[in-house]
Amino acid sequence: MMMAGEMRRNCATRSSVCLAIPLKSLTFRQSYRHLYQIMPSQELRISARSRAQAMDWSLVLISQGIDSTIDHAENGAGWGLLVASENYQNAVAAIRQYAIENRGWPWQREIFYPGLLFDWGSLAWVALLVLFFALDVQFDLRSRGVMESASVGHGQWWRLFTAMWLHGDISHLGANAAIGAVLLGLAMARFGTGAGLLVAYLAGAGGNLLVFLFLPTRGPSLGASGMVMGCLGLLAGESLSIWRKKHHSQKYVLAGVAGGVMLFALLGLSPGTDVLAHFGGFLSGLILGGLLASFPFSAKSTPANLAGGFLFACLVILPWWLSLR
């Protein structure tokens, strides 16, 4: 813990007076006794353990109408948020409430470095892909579940969803499962297990919808690659929600979107792939990610994740029931 003298020396390097408040990690069971005020000031600093956490908290404050500045101290204090002194109490209360409503799911763990969360629940999605592949081999689900624009035009909308569970061969399945497990795990950790899974699934359906709209005579297609590209779009679209006129926010937004576009070009434009479905999934994810990240309080809450998981299950069961009846 920093002593008061050290805090005053650190803050003296800034043009405005600030107060460094260590707020390393706000989890449900954690105490907040270390939030304290030392001296009146124009700006108060709430310390975060990583850039990702600082950005997450800044979205929380934005949703509550509290202006904040993401700060990275060069003196070793790390990342944090600067808020006006008159907004300090409300800012701390908002972050506390956010921590309470977003209790950590047991399968979400930090990987590689602090602040980078991965949701191992994505492996359950991989298990479902393998299950549907085995069922397809045994019962020939393809004839009833592949994406066909003509069939969708005749009212078989469920093919927008069922096609994502079917794959041409084991290599096709393996590629989508390997890349998808990583990207979906990151998206689910960022947006919530249930909510992230649902919007990724909807983004994949959005890719198939784009194929239907632009290629109404398109032949059969299948695979989860549109959903995989949707996960990539979700991660890139998250940065759109912090767009501000300030220079530092523009830099984060452009870096996030540009990184997503480059990864899409690398993964989604390979020869022989369904480029239009990939683009549709990425675009749908980009839009949904920006929208979802604009509501940080509700998106990662327990009720939202339970509702998201329930809707995802419904959108798996209902389309297959309609397809096989």
C-alpha positions as CSV (number, residue, x, y, z in Angstrom):
1,M,0.0,0.0,0.0
2,M,1.4,3.4,-0.9
3,M,2.0,5.9,1.9
4,A,0.4,9.3,1.8
5,G,3.7,11.1,1.1
6,E,4.4,8.8,-1.9
7,M,0.9,9.5,-3.3
8,R,1.4,13.2,-3.0
9,R,4.8,13.0,-4.8
10,N,3.2,10.9,-7.6
11,C,0.4,13.3,-8.1
12,A,2.7,16.3,-8.1
13,T,3.9,15.4,-11.6
14,R,0.4,16.1,-13.0
15,S,-0.9,19.5,-14.0
16,S,-3.9,19.0,-11.7
17,V,-3.9,17.6,-8.2
18,C,-5.0,14.0,-8.0
19,L,-5.3,11.3,-5.3
20,A,-4.1,7.8,-6.0
21,I,-6.6,5.3,-4.6
22,P,-5.6,1.7,-4.8
23,L,-8.6,-0.3,-6.1
24,K,-6.9,-3.4,-7.3
25,S,-9.8,-5.8,-7.9
26,L,-13.5,-5.4,-7.1
27,T,-15.0,-8.8,-6.7
28,F,-18.2,-9.8,-4.8
29,R,-16.5,-10.9,-1.6
30,Q,-13.8,-8.2,-1.6
31,S,-13.6,-5.5,1.1
32,Y,-13.6,-1.9,0.2
33,R,-11.8,-0.6,3.3
34,H,-8.9,0.5,1.2
35,L,-11.0,3.2,-0.5
36,Y,-10.1,6.3,1.5
37,Q,-9.6,10.0,1.1
38,I,-6.4,11.7,2.2
39,M,-6.8,15.3,1.2
40,P,-9.1,17.5,-0.9
41,S,-8.2,17.5,-4.6
42,Q,-9.4,18.4,-8.0
43,E,-9.0,14.8,-9.4
44,L,-9.1,11.5,-7.7
45,R,-7.4,8.4,-9.1
46,I,-8.9,5.0,-8.9
47,S,-6.2,2.4,-9.6
48,A,-7.0,-0.6,-11.8
49,R,-5.0,-3.7,-12.2
50,S,-4.9,-3.6,-16.1
51,R,-5.9,-1.5,-19.0
52,A,-8.8,-3.8,-19.7
53,Q,-10.2,-3.3,-16.2
54,A,-9.7,0.5,-16.5
55,M,-11.6,0.5,-19.8
56,D,-14.3,-1.6,-18.3
57,W,-14.8,0.7,-15.4
58,S,-14.8,3.7,-17.6
59,L,-17.8,2.3,-19.5
60,V,-19.5,1.7,-16.2
61,L,-19.0,5.4,-15.3
62,I,-20.1,6.5,-18.8
63,S,-23.3,4.7,-18.4
64,Q,-23.9,6.6,-15.2
65,G,-23.1,10.0,-16.7
66,I,-19.7,10.3,-14.9
67,D,-16.8,11.6,-16.9
68,S,-13.5,9.9,-16.4
69,T,-10.0,9.7,-18.0
70,I,-8.1,6.5,-18.4
71,D,-4.6,7.1,-17.0
72,H,-1.4,5.2,-17.2
73,A,1.1,6.4,-14.6
74,E,4.8,6.2,-15.6
75,N,5.9,6.0,-12.0
76,G,4.8,2.4,-11.6
77,A,1.3,3.0,-10.4
78,G,-0.1,1.4,-13.5
79,W,-3.5,1.9,-15.0
80,G,-6.3,3.8,-13.4
81,L,-9.2,6.2,-13.8
82,L,-9.2,10.0,-13.0
83,V,-12.5,11.4,-11.9
84,A,-13.5,14.8,-10.6
85,S,-13.5,15.1,-6.9
86,E,-17.2,15.9,-6.8
87,N,-17.9,12.7,-8.7
88,Y,-15.7,10.5,-6.6
89,Q,-18.3,9.0,-4.2
90,N,-20.7,8.3,-7.1
91,A,-17.9,6.7,-9.2
92,V,-16.9,4.4,-6.4
93,A,-20.5,3.4,-5.7
94,A,-21.1,2.7,-9.4
95,I,-18.0,0.5,-9.6
96,R,-19.0,-1.3,-6.3
97,Q,-22.4,-2.0,-7.7
98,Y,-21.0,-3.2,-11.0
99,A,-18.7,-5.7,-9.1
100,I,-21.6,-7.0,-7.0
101,E,-23.8,-7.5,-10.1
102,N,-21.0,-9.2,-12.0
103,R,-19.7,-11.9,-9.8
104,G,-17.0,-13.9,-11.4
105,W,-18.1,-17.1,-13.0
106,P,-15.9,-20.0,-11.8
107,W,-14.9,-21.0,-15.4
108,Q,-13.6,-17.5,-16.2
109,R,-9.8,-17.3,-15.5
110,E,-7.0,-14.9,-16.3
111,I,-4.5,-16.1,-18.9
112,F,-1.1,-14.9,-20.0
113,Y,-1.3,-11.6,-18.1
114,P,-3.5,-9.9,-15.4
115,G,-6.8,-8.6,-16.8
116,L,-7.0,-10.9,-19.8
117,L,-10.0,-13.2,-19.0
118,F,-10.8,-16.4,-20.8
119,D,-14.1,-18.2,-20.4
120,W,-13.5,-22.0,-20.5
121,G,-17.2,-22.4,-21.1
122,S,-16.4,-22.1,-24.8
123,L,-15.3,-25.8,-24.6
124,A,-18.9,-26.7,-24.0
125,W,-19.7,-25.1,-27.4
126,V,-16.9,-27.3,-28.9
127,A,-18.4,-30.4,-27.4
128,L,-21.8,-29.5,-29.0
129,L,-20.1,-29.1,-32.4
130,V,-18.5,-32.6,-32.0
131,L,-21.9,-34.0,-30.9
132,F,-23.7,-32.6,-33.9
133,F,-20.9,-33.9,-36.2
134,A,-21.4,-37.4,-34.8
135,L,-25.2,-37.2,-35.1
136,D,-24.8,-36.0,-38.7
137,V,-22.6,-39.0,-39.5
138,Q,-25.2,-41.3,-37.9
139,F,-28.5,-39.8,-39.0
140,D,-27.6,-37.5,-42.0
141,L,-28.7,-34.1,-40.6
142,R,-27.3,-32.2,-43.6
143,S,-30.3,-32.6,-45.9
144,R,-32.5,-30.9,-43.3
145,G,-30.1,-28.5,-41.7
146,V,-27.7,-27.0,-44.3
147,M,-28.0,-23.3,-45.3
148,E,-29.9,-23.0,-48.6
149,S,-31.0,-19.6,-49.7
150,A,-33.9,-21.0,-51.7
151,S,-35.2,-23.0,-48.8
152,V,-34.9,-20.0,-46.5
153,G,-36.8,-17.9,-49.0
154,H,-39.6,-20.5,-48.8
155,G,-39.9,-20.0,-45.0
156,Q,-37.3,-22.4,-43.6
157,W,-35.7,-19.7,-41.5
158,W,-34.3,-22.2,-39.1
159,R,-31.6,-23.1,-41.6
160,L,-29.9,-19.8,-40.6
161,F,-29.1,-21.5,-37.3
162,T,-29.0,-25.2,-38.0
163,A,-26.3,-24.8,-40.6
164,M,-23.8,-23.5,-38.0
165,W,-23.8,-27.0,-36.3
166,L,-22.9,-28.9,-39.4
167,H,-19.5,-29.5,-41.0
168,G,-18.2,-31.1,-44.1
169,D,-15.5,-33.2,-42.6
170,I,-13.3,-33.6,-39.6
171,S,-10.7,-31.0,-40.8
172,H,-13.5,-28.5,-41.3
173,L,-14.8,-29.2,-37.8
174,G,-11.3,-29.1,-36.3
175,A,-10.4,-25.7,-37.8
176,N,-13.6,-24.0,-36.6
177,A,-13.5,-25.6,-33.2
178,A,-9.9,-24.7,-32.6
179,I,-10.1,-21.0,-33.7
180,G,-13.7,-20.7,-32.4
181,A,-12.9,-22.0,-28.9
182,V,-10.3,-19.2,-28.4
183,L,-12.3,-16.3,-29.9
184,L,-15.5,-17.4,-28.3
185,G,-13.8,-17.9,-24.9
186,L,-12.5,-14.3,-25.1
187,A,-15.9,-12.9,-26.2
188,M,-17.8,-14.8,-23.4
189,A,-15.3,-13.5,-20.8
190,R,-15.7,-10.0,-22.0
191,F,-19.5,-9.8,-22.4
192,G,-20.6,-12.6,-20.0
193,T,-21.0,-16.3,-20.5
194,G,-24.6,-16.4,-21.5
195,A,-24.8,-13.0,-23.2
196,G,-21.6,-13.5,-25.1
197,L,-22.6,-16.9,-26.3
198,L,-26.0,-15.7,-27.5
199,V,-24.7,-12.6,-29.4
200,A,-21.9,-14.7,-31.0
201,Y,-24.6,-17.2,-32.2
202,L,-26.8,-14.4,-33.5
203,A,-23.8,-12.9,-35.3
204,G,-23.2,-16.3,-37.1
205,A,-26.9,-16.3,-38.1
206,G,-26.4,-12.8,-39.3
207,G,-23.7,-14.0,-41.7
208,N,-26.0,-16.6,-43.1
209,L,-28.7,-14.0,-43.4
210,L,-26.4,-11.8,-45.5
211,V,-25.8,-14.7,-47.8
212,F,-29.6,-15.2,-48.2
213,L,-30.1,-11.5,-49.0
214,F,-27.3,-11.1,-51.5
215,L,-27.2,-14.6,-53.0
216,P,-30.8,-15.8,-53.1
217,T,-30.0,-18.7,-55.5
218,R,-26.9,-19.8,-53.5
219,G,-26.5,-23.6,-53.1
220,P,-25.9,-25.5,-49.8
221,S,-23.4,-24.2,-47.3
222,L,-22.6,-25.2,-43.7
223,G,-20.2,-24.6,-40.9
224,A,-19.6,-22.4,-37.8
225,S,-17.1,-20.1,-39.4
226,G,-19.6,-17.3,-39.6
227,M,-20.1,-17.5,-35.8
228,V,-16.3,-17.6,-35.4
229,M,-15.9,-14.4,-37.4
230,G,-18.8,-13.0,-35.3
231,C,-16.7,-13.5,-32.2
232,L,-13.9,-11.6,-33.8
233,G,-16.3,-8.8,-34.7
234,L,-17.6,-8.7,-31.1
235,L,-14.2,-8.2,-29.7
236,A,-13.4,-5.5,-32.2
237,G,-16.8,-3.9,-31.8
238,E,-16.4,-3.5,-28.1
239,S,-14.0,-0.6,-28.7
240,L,-16.7,1.4,-30.6
241,S,-18.6,2.0,-27.3
242,I,-15.8,4.2,-25.9
243,W,-15.7,6.5,-28.9
244,R,-15.0,10.0,-27.6
245,K,-13.6,13.2,-29.0
246,K,-10.6,12.9,-26.7
247,H,-7.4,11.7,-28.3
248,H,-6.7,8.7,-26.1
249,S,-10.2,7.2,-26.7
250,Q,-9.9,7.6,-30.5
251,K,-6.6,5.8,-30.4
252,Y,-8.1,2.8,-28.5
253,V,-11.1,2.7,-30.8
254,L,-9.0,2.7,-34.0
255,A,-6.5,0.2,-32.7
256,G,-9.3,-2.2,-31.6
257,V,-11.2,-2.0,-34.9
258,A,-8.0,-2.1,-37.1
259,G,-6.8,-5.2,-35.2
260,G,-10.1,-6.9,-35.7
261,V,-10.1,-6.1,-39.4
262,M,-6.6,-7.4,-39.9
263,L,-7.4,-10.6,-38.1
264,F,-10.5,-11.0,-40.2
265,A,-8.5,-10.6,-43.4
266,L,-6.1,-13.2,-42.1
267,L,-8.7,-15.7,-41.0
268,G,-11.8,-15.0,-43.0
269,L,-10.6,-14.4,-46.5
270,S,-8.8,-17.7,-47.2
271,P,-9.3,-19.2,-50.6
272,G,-12.2,-21.6,-50.9
273,T,-14.0,-20.2,-47.8
274,D,-17.5,-18.7,-47.6
275,V,-16.3,-15.1,-47.7
276,L,-19.7,-13.5,-47.7
277,A,-20.9,-15.5,-44.6
278,H,-17.6,-14.6,-42.9
279,F,-18.0,-10.9,-43.7
280,G,-21.6,-11.0,-42.5
281,G,-20.7,-12.7,-39.3
282,F,-17.9,-10.2,-38.6
283,L,-20.1,-7.2,-39.5
284,S,-22.9,-8.5,-37.3
285,G,-20.5,-9.1,-34.4
286,L,-19.0,-5.6,-34.9
287,I,-22.5,-4.0,-34.5
288,L,-23.6,-6.3,-31.7
289,G,-20.4,-5.8,-29.8
290,G,-20.6,-2.1,-29.9
291,L,-24.2,-2.2,-28.8
292,L,-23.6,-4.7,-26.0
293,A,-20.6,-2.9,-24.6
294,S,-22.6,0.3,-24.3
295,F,-24.6,-1.3,-21.4
296,P,-21.8,-2.6,-19.1
297,F,-24.1,-2.9,-16.1
298,S,-26.7,-5.1,-17.7
299,A,-24.6,-7.1,-20.2
300,K,-22.5,-9.0,-17.7
301,S,-25.1,-9.3,-14.9
302,T,-26.2,-12.7,-13.6
303,P,-29.8,-12.2,-14.8
304,A,-28.6,-11.2,-18.3
305,N,-26.3,-14.2,-18.6
306,L,-29.0,-16.6,-17.4
307,A,-31.5,-15.1,-19.9
308,G,-28.8,-15.2,-22.6
309,G,-28.1,-18.9,-21.9
310,F,-31.8,-19.7,-22.0
311,L,-32.4,-17.9,-25.3
312,F,-29.3,-19.6,-26.8
313,A,-30.7,-23.0,-25.8
314,C,-34.0,-22.1,-27.3
315,L,-32.4,-21.1,-30.6
316,V,-30.6,-24.4,-30.7
317,I,-33.5,-26.6,-29.9
318,L,-36.4,-24.9,-31.7
319,P,-34.7,-24.6,-35.2
320,W,-33.7,-28.3,-35.0
321,W,-37.1,-29.3,-33.9
322,L,-38.7,-27.5,-36.8
323,S,-36.1,-29.0,-39.2
324,L,-36.6,-32.6,-38.1
325,R,-40.4,-32.7,-37.5
